[in-house]
Amino acid sequence: MLVFEFKTYGKALQFQAIDQAIRTTQFIRNKAIRLWMDGLAKSWVELSRHCALLAKEFPWASKLNSMARQAAAERAWASISRFYDNCKKKISGKKSFPQFQKNCRSVEYKSSGWKLADNRKSITFTDKNGIGRLKLKGTRDLHFYQINQIKRVRLVKRADGVYAQFCIDVNRRELIAPTHQTVGLDVGLESFYTDSLGQKIENPRFYRTGEQKMKRSQRLVSRKVKGSNNRRFARKRLGRVHLKISRQRFDHAVKLARCVITSNDVVVYENLRIKNMVKNHCLAKSINDAGWYQFRVWLEYFGKVFKRITIAVNPSYTSQECSNCGVIVKKSLSTRTHVCQCGCKLDRDHNASINILNSGLGTVGHTGTFALDASNAWGDETSTPSGVTLIEQVMS
């Protein structure tokens, strides 16, 4: 599934209609959660039926497209299913118990309720909310895909406007020549990652860079009177600062992951638990700013697209173990150089990346090698051709 995003342009009344559709989506989702909490719905089918009853009970809810109402109930059932799965896996904590949504920012349409223009430059929403025709502006080209390939259309509200997302049913595959290269990656805070060849990628620190502007925008929000238009405008400016930082981090992760995948046939990285790592209050801000998990997600995605092997290994002792002799050399986090009694002297992260690569390559099994010379591997006597009498049989 590919997701293409376009900026939408329209009149003020159209965006007010979008806000009304988003509020209706939030209302239906919360009603579905309440129905499940009361024990009156135990499946997705019962939640879907409840959407029709809500449309009859509340006239303003019936203005939203019927499939859009079902999509809102799907969101509720997705949170319920996640809770059940976490209970089966015996995850500690509250196991993501479904919560009522307080600030919904999107509405989702399925195959009806919208119509795309022939030139693919505008979209018209045909339900009774009155959204109407919205102009689309973006870098993607929808002419390569048929209308029936578009399975979902979302309207997402962000700090700088409303965006239309098109979910296209396409199995993306790209073929590139093999590079015959393998690499191990050790992510860190001093540098974003260090590979097994000793190359370092600088940590951009987008949050740290924009922190001063963010603080100033936050102070301007605090100085404004609650409920005033000035405070509303100040909140929008603050939201745009946060949005820019998140987009910078996203763009960096996508481009870097694609570069790593296309340059190597096998990529090995650490299976880090970011949720546990951010419990350290001294490093939580820097760890979240690095965006390691987002980088890993795109590594695995591009690995499937370009048919490359991605391996996640256990990060235990990758920094302590010597890559040359395997001896554990204890060192604190401030010690940036690995020095072993065997004479190995490397940068700490370089030594860890080599251990990560060796650990990943050790997990790759040898498939099909038994058939190379297995015709007589059991010690049986060799076969004798018919009509030929051998004095001695050859034993394996």
C-alpha positions in Angstrom: 0.0 0.0 0.0 1.4 3.4 -1.0 0.3 6.6 0.6 0.4 9.8 -1.5 -0.2 13.1 0.2 -1.4 16.4 -1.3 -2.0 19.8 0.1 -5.6 20.9 -0.3 -6.9 24.4 -1.1 -10.4 25.7 -0.7 -12.7 28.3 1.0 -13.2 28.9 4.7 -16.6 27.3 4.6 -15.2 24.1 3.1 -12.6 23.8 5.9 -15.4 24.4 8.5 -17.2 21.4 6.9 -14.0 19.3 7.2 -13.9 20.2 10.9 -17.5 19.1 11.3 -16.7 15.8 9.5 -13.7 15.2 11.8 -15.8 15.9 14.9 -18.4 13.4 13.6 -15.7 10.8 13.2 -14.5 11.4 16.7 -18.1 11.1 18.0 -18.7 7.8 16.3 -15.4 6.3 17.4 -16.0 7.2 21.1 -19.6 5.9 20.9 -18.2 2.6 19.6 -15.7 2.4 22.4 -18.5 3.1 25.0 -20.6 0.3 23.4 -17.8 -2.1 23.8 -17.1 -1.1 27.4 -20.8 -1.7 28.3 -20.5 -5.2 26.8 -23.0 -4.6 24.0 -20.6 -5.2 21.2 -18.1 -8.0 20.9 -17.2 -7.9 17.2 -16.5 -5.5 14.4 -19.9 -6.4 12.7 -21.8 -5.2 15.8 -19.9 -1.9 15.8 -20.7 -1.4 12.1 -24.4 -2.0 12.7 -24.3 0.6 15.5 -23.1 3.2 13.0 -26.4 3.0 11.2 -28.3 3.5 14.5 -26.3 6.5 15.3 -27.1 8.0 11.9 -30.8 7.6 12.6 -30.6 9.0 16.1 -28.4 12.1 15.3 -29.3 13.8 12.0 -26.0 15.7 11.8 -24.2 12.3 12.0 -26.1 11.1 9.0 -24.5 13.8 6.9 -21.2 11.9 6.9 -20.8 9.2 4.3 -21.8 5.8 5.5 -18.5 4.2 4.7 -16.7 7.1 6.5 -18.8 6.2 9.6 -17.8 2.6 9.2 -14.1 3.7 9.0 -14.5 5.5 12.3 -15.9 2.3 13.9 -12.9 0.4 12.4 -10.6 2.8 14.3 -12.4 1.9 17.5 -12.2 -1.9 16.8 -8.5 -1.5 15.9 -7.7 -0.2 19.4 -9.8 -2.9 20.9 -8.0 -5.6 18.9 -4.6 -4.2 19.9 -5.7 -4.4 23.6 -6.7 -8.1 23.2 -3.4 -8.9 21.4 -1.4 -7.2 24.2 -3.3 -9.3 26.8 -2.5 -12.5 24.9 1.2 -11.5 24.7 1.1 -10.7 28.5 2.6 -7.3 28.0 3.2 -5.5 31.3 1.3 -2.4 32.2 -2.1 -1.2 31.1 -1.8 -3.1 27.8 -3.1 0.0 25.8 -6.7 -0.1 27.1 -8.9 1.8 24.6 -9.3 5.4 25.5 -11.8 8.0 24.4 -10.3 10.3 21.8 -10.2 14.0 22.7 -8.6 15.6 19.7 -9.2 13.9 16.4 -7.5 15.3 13.3 -8.6 13.2 10.4 -11.6 11.7 8.6 -11.3 8.7 6.3 -13.4 7.8 3.3 -13.4 4.4 1.6 -14.6 3.8 -2.0 -17.5 6.1 -1.9 -18.2 9.7 -0.9 -15.5 11.2 -3.1 -14.8 11.7 -6.8 -11.4 12.5 -8.3 -11.2 14.9 -11.3 -10.1 13.6 -14.7 -6.9 15.7 -14.5 -6.2 14.4 -11.0 -5.8 18.0 -9.8 -8.9 18.2 -7.6 -11.2 16.0 -5.6 -14.9 16.5 -4.8 -16.5 15.1 -1.7 -20.2 14.2 -2.4 -21.6 13.6 1.1 -24.0 16.0 2.8 -21.3 17.7 4.9 -20.8 20.3 2.1 -17.0 19.9 1.7 -17.3 20.1 -2.1 -14.4 20.5 -4.5 -10.8 20.9 -3.1 -7.7 21.7 -5.2 -4.7 19.4 -4.8 -1.1 20.4 -4.9 1.8 17.9 -4.5 4.8 16.3 -6.2 3.2 12.8 -6.8 1.4 11.9 -10.0 -1.9 9.9 -9.7 -2.2 9.3 -13.4 -0.1 6.1 -13.1 -2.9 4.4 -11.1 -6.5 3.5 -11.7 -9.3 4.8 -9.6 -10.2 1.3 -8.3 -6.6 1.1 -6.9 -7.4 3.9 -4.5 -8.8 2.1 -1.5 -8.9 5.0 1.1 -8.9 8.8 1.0 -8.1 10.7 4.2 -8.4 14.3 5.1 -5.7 15.1 7.7 -5.6 18.4 9.6 -2.2 19.7 10.4 -0.7 22.9 11.8 -0.2 24.4 8.3 -3.4 23.2 6.6 -5.4 20.2 5.5 -3.9 17.4 3.5 -5.5 14.7 1.4 -3.9 11.2 1.6 -4.6 8.6 -1.1 -4.0 4.9 0.0 -3.2 3.1 -3.3 -3.2 -0.7 -3.5 0.2 -1.4 -5.2 2.9 -4.0 -4.4 6.0 -1.9 -4.8 9.1 -3.7 -6.0 12.3 -2.3 -7.5 15.2 -4.2 -9.0 18.8 -3.0 -8.6 22.1 -4.6 -9.3 23.7 -6.4 -6.3 26.6 -4.6 -4.6 28.2 -7.6 -2.9 28.6 -5.5 0.3 27.6 -6.2 3.9 27.5 -3.6 6.6 26.8 -3.4 10.4 25.3 -0.3 11.9 25.8 1.0 15.5 23.5 3.9 16.2 24.6 6.5 18.8 24.1 10.0 20.1 27.5 11.4 19.3 27.1 10.3 15.6 23.8 9.0 14.2 25.4 5.7 13.2 28.9 4.2 12.7 29.2 1.4 10.2 31.5 -1.6 10.2 33.8 0.2 7.7 34.5 3.0 10.2 32.3 5.7 8.5 30.3 8.0 10.7 27.1 9.9 9.9 26.6 13.1 11.8 23.7 13.3 14.1 21.6 16.2 12.8 19.9 17.0 16.2 16.8 18.7 14.7 15.1 19.2 18.0 18.1 20.8 19.7 18.6 23.1 16.7 15.0 24.4 16.8 14.6 24.4 20.6 15.2 28.1 21.0 12.6 29.0 18.4 10.2 26.5 20.0 10.7 28.0 23.5 10.0 31.5 22.2 6.8 30.4 20.4 5.7 28.6 23.6 6.3 31.8 25.7 4.2 33.7 23.2 1.3 31.2 23.7 1.6 31.5 27.5 1.3 35.3 27.4 -1.9 35.3 25.4 -5.3 35.3 27.1 -7.0 31.9 27.1 -9.8 31.6 24.5 -8.7 34.7 22.5 -7.9 34.8 18.8 -4.3 35.9 19.5 -3.7 32.7 21.6 -5.2 30.6 18.8 -2.9 32.1 16.2 0.1 31.7 18.6 -0.8 28.0 19.0 -0.8 27.6 15.2 2.7 29.2 15.0 3.9 26.8 17.7 2.4 23.9 15.9 4.2 24.8 12.7 7.6 24.8 14.5 6.9 21.3 15.8 5.7 20.2 12.4 8.9 21.4 10.7 11.1 19.5 13.2 9.1 16.2 12.7 9.3 16.6 8.9 13.1 17.2 9.1 13.5 14.0 11.1 11.3 12.1 8.8 13.1 13.2 5.6 16.5 12.4 7.1 15.4 8.9 8.1 13.9 8.1 4.7 16.8 9.4 2.6 19.5 7.8 4.8 17.7 4.4 5.0 17.3 4.3 1.2 21.0 5.1 0.7 22.1 2.4 3.1 19.8 -0.3 1.5 20.8 0.5 -2.1 24.5 0.5 -1.2 24.6 -2.9 0.6 23.1 -6.4 0.1 23.0 -7.2 3.8 22.4 -4.7 6.6 22.7 -5.6 10.2 21.5 -3.4 13.1 20.7 -3.5 16.8 17.3 -4.6 18.0 17.0 -1.6 20.4 14.1 -1.2 22.9 13.6 2.6 22.6 10.7 2.6 25.1 13.0 1.2 27.8 16.0 3.4 26.9 14.1 6.7 27.3 13.4 5.9 30.9 16.9 7.4 31.5 15.9 11.0 32.1 19.4 12.3 31.3 19.4 10.9 27.8 15.6 10.8 27.0 15.5 14.0 25.0 18.6 13.1 22.9 17.3 9.6 22.2 13.9 10.8 21.0 15.6 13.5 18.9 17.8 10.9 17.1 14.8 9.0 15.7 16.4 5.6 15.7 13.1 3.7 15.5 11.9 5.6 12.5 15.2 4.9 10.8 14.8 1.2 11.5 11.3 1.1 10.1 12.4 2.6 6.8 15.4 0.3 6.7 13.1 -2.7 6.8 10.6 -1.2 4.4 13.3 -0.4 1.7 14.8 -3.9 2.4 11.5 -5.4 1.2 11.2 -3.0 -1.8 14.8 -3.6 -3.1 14.9 -7.3 -1.9 17.8 -6.7 0.5 18.5 -8.7 3.7 18.0 -6.8 7.0 18.9 -8.4 10.3 18.2 -7.2 13.8 20.5 -8.6 16.4 20.7 -8.6 20.2 22.6 -5.4 21.3 24.0 -7.1 24.5 27.7 -6.6 24.9 28.3 -5.3 21.4 30.2 -2.3 22.8 32.0 -4.3 25.5 33.2 -7.3 23.4 36.5 -7.1 21.5 35.9 -7.6 17.7 39.3 -9.1 17.4 39.6 -11.7 20.2 36.1 -11.7 21.7 37.2 -10.7 25.3 34.8 -8.6 27.3 36.4 -5.2 28.0 34.3 -3.2 30.5 34.1 0.5 29.7 31.8 3.3 30.8 29.7 5.4 28.4 32.2 8.2 28.5 35.0 6.0 27.2 35.0 6.4 23.5 38.0 4.2 22.5 38.1 0.5 22.7 41.6 -0.8 23.9 42.1 -4.5 24.3 45.1 -6.5 25.7 45.3 -8.3 22.3 46.5 -5.0 20.7 43.2 -4.0 19.2 42.5 -0.3 19.4 39.4 1.0 17.7 36.8 3.7 18.1 34.1 2.4 20.5 31.3 2.6 18.0 33.4 1.1 15.2 34.2 -1.9 17.4 30.5 -2.3 18.2 29.5 -2.1 14.5 31.9 -4.9 13.7 30.5 -7.1 16.4 26.9 -6.3 15.2 27.9 -7.4 11.6 29.6 -10.6 12.9 26.6 -11.5 15.0 24.2 -10.9 12.1 26.2 -12.9 9.7 26.3 -15.7 12.2 22.5 -16.0 12.2 22.4 -16.6 8.4 21.9 -20.3 8.0 23.4 -22.5 5.2 20.5 -23.7 3.2 20.7 -26.4 0.5 24.3 -27.4 1.2 23.4 -30.9 2.2 22.4 -31.7 -1.3 25.8 -30.8 -2.8 27.3 -34.2 -2.1 24.7 -36.1 -0.2 24.1 -38.9 -2.6 26.3 -41.2 -0.6 26.5 -39.5 2.7 24.8 -42.2 4.7 27.6 -44.9 4.2 25.5 -47.1 1.8 27.2 -49.1 -0.8 27.5 -47.5 -4.2 25.2 -48.7 -6.9 26.5 -51.1 -9.6 25.3 -50.6 -13.2 23.3 -53.5 -14.7 25.4 -56.1 -16.6 28.6 -55.1 -14.9 30.3 -57.3 -12.3 32.7 -55.4 -10.0 35.3 -57.3 -7.9 35.1 -54.8 -5.1 32.3 -52.5 -4.1 33.4 -49.1 -3.1 32.4 -48.2 0.4 31.8 -44.6 1.4 
